[in-house]
Structure formats: C-alpha cells, structure tokens
Amino acid sequence: TIGAPVVDNLVDNKLIGVVTYNDLLNYLIKAGYRPLAETVEEVMTKKNLDKYIISWRDRVNKVWSRIVYHGLPGVVAVRSLDEPIPMGIVTYKEFIRSSRWLFHRESEQHITAPAKVQRIMLRGVLVATNDMPIEMVAKVVAEQDLPLVPVIDSDGRVIGVLTYEDLIRAYLEGAKPGR
C-alpha cells in the first residue's frame, strides 16, 4: 500500500490525513534512527527483477497495469531489455503529471495507441550502486520522494531496485535473510 488513511478515532472515522512510506522514512531519519543494514546490497530487491524493468519504448498501459494491478511502486525504463541501462523511472506520479492514465479519453479522441513510456518517464533519475551506504541513499530518496531507485553495476546495467519497503526494512529489520 502506498499510503494509509489516518482517522481521528475508530468510532467517527473522520479522515484527518494520510501516512505514506515517505512519511515513515522521513520520520525514521528525522528522529535519529540509524539503519540496521549498512549497504544497498543488504536490502535491495533482486528477486523477480524483470517485473520492475520495462523498455522505454513500451506503451504506458503496460506500466499502468504493473503499478495499479500488481502493486509495484514503479518501474525502471531501460534502453532495451537486452541492455538494461536505466533511462528513467515511471511511478504513479508520472501518470498524474501527464494525465496519461485517462485511457478512455484517448479512445474518445480516436487515439488508437496509448503513449510510449519515453513520453512520461522521469529522466535523470537517481541511481545507486550495491556498495553505497543505505543511510545516504535513504536521505536522498526521502527528500526527493522517489518510490523506486535503480541499482546498477559497474557497467551501468540494472541489477536490482531499491523501494521504500527495502529502505524501511533497512532501518527496522536490517539485511534481508541470507545477505
């Protein structure tokens, strides 16, 4: 879940706000918590990496499906699936900024194909390496409110992603099992 509603009490259920992963991460940092994990390698997501990667030439409805129906925080747009060099990221924010989630409006205007990822992706995105200190990356992610950061190897290829869940795990639980 990207965010959770906050109510005044369980009887009235009056909505008073929303708490997000970014709010939690900012709180941990500002409250002076130190992460239990030290490096990006200890917590980054490597399993099922292909679901986080998409070609920058793919259609946006493919990304929409991954974010909305599969609950991903976003995807990394790469040069090609054979050469996964990050070109940008796409999160729900890019859909909101571009209004490209209004597929029915595109069909009303007789646009037969949805836009390409390259039209809406956030370019010049922060990347991390597996040996970077988790605390440094967490501060930048919290400041920029980035739900997804590509992790690259020495050749610039995507080898993992770092999500809010990974960062909060770094602070509260430490390294993922087996790392």
SVG drawing of the C-alpha trace seen along z (x, -y; Angstrom):
<svg xmlns="http://www.w3.org/2000/svg" viewBox="-19 -17 51 34">
<polyline fill="none" stroke="black" stroke-width="0.4" points="0.0,0.0 1.4,-3.4 -0.4,-5.1 -2.9,-4.6 -5.7,-6.8 -5.5,-8.3 -8.7,-8.8 -9.4,-10.8 -10.9,-7.8 -12.4,-4.4 -15.9,-5.5 -16.3,-8.6 -13.8,-7.6 -13.2,-11.2 -10.3,-11.3 -7.6,-13.6 -4.8,-12.7 -2.8,-10.0 0.5,-8.5 2.8,-7.3 6.0,-5.3 7.9,-8.5 6.4,-9.9 7.6,-6.9 11.1,-7.1 11.3,-10.8 10.3,-10.2 12.9,-7.5 15.6,-9.8 14.5,-12.9 14.0,-11.0 17.7,-10.0 17.2,-6.3 20.2,-4.6 19.6,-1.8 20.5,1.7 21.6,2.5 24.7,0.7 24.7,1.0 22.2,1.1 23.2,4.7 21.8,5.9 18.2,4.8 17.8,4.2 15.2,6.2 16.8,8.6 14.1,11.3 11.7,11.1 13.6,8.1 12.1,8.4 8.7,7.1 10.4,3.9 12.1,3.3 10.4,2.1 11.7,0.8 11.4,-2.9 9.6,-2.3 6.8,-0.2 3.3,-1.6 2.3,-3.2 -0.7,-0.9 1.8,1.9 3.3,-0.2 -0.1,-1.2 -1.0,2.5 2.1,3.2 1.6,0.3 -2.2,0.5 -3.0,4.2 0.3,5.7 1.1,3.1 4.6,2.1 5.8,-1.3 7.1,-1.9 9.3,-0.6 12.7,-1.3 12.6,-2.3 15.7,-0.8 17.4,-1.3 16.4,2.3 15.7,5.5 18.9,7.0 20.9,3.9 19.2,2.8 20.8,-0.7 18.4,-2.9 16.9,-5.8 14.3,-6.8 11.6,-5.6 7.8,-5.6 5.7,-5.8 2.1,-6.8 3.3,-10.4 4.3,-10.5 0.8,-9.3 -0.8,-12.0 1.5,-14.8 0.9,-13.7 -2.7,-12.7 -1.8,-9.6 -3.9,-7.4 -7.0,-8.6 -7.0,-5.8 -10.7,-6.2 -10.2,-9.9 -7.6,-8.9 -10.0,-6.4 -12.7,-9.1 -10.3,-11.3 -9.7,-8.4 -6.1,-7.9 -5.6,-4.3 -2.4,-3.6 -1.5,-4.8 1.6,-6.9 5.0,-5.4 6.9,-5.2 9.5,-7.7 6.9,-10.4 6.1,-10.3 9.1,-8.8 11.1,-10.8 14.5,-11.2 17.8,-11.9 16.8,-9.7 19.0,-8.9 20.7,-5.5 22.5,-3.6 25.3,-1.0 25.2,2.0 28.0,0.8 26.5,-2.6 25.7,-3.4 22.0,-2.8 21.7,-5.9 23.0,-8.2 20.5,-6.8 17.6,-6.9 18.1,-10.6 18.0,-11.4 15.0,-9.2 13.1,-10.7 14.0,-14.2 13.0,-13.6 10.1,-11.3 11.2,-8.6 9.4,-5.3 11.9,-3.4 15.7,-3.7 17.5,-1.5 20.6,0.2 23.3,0.5 26.6,2.5 29.9,1.1 28.8,1.3 25.6,-0.8 23.2,2.2 20.3,2.6 21.0,5.4 18.2,4.5 15.9,1.9 15.5,0.2 12.0,-0.5 10.5,-2.3 9.8,1.1 13.5,2.0 14.6,-1.2 12.2,-0.9 13.4,2.7 17.0,1.4 16.0,-0.8 13.7,1.6 14.9,5.2 18.3,4.9 19.5,7.0 17.3,9.4 17.7,13.1 20.8,14.6 22.6,11.4"/>
</svg>
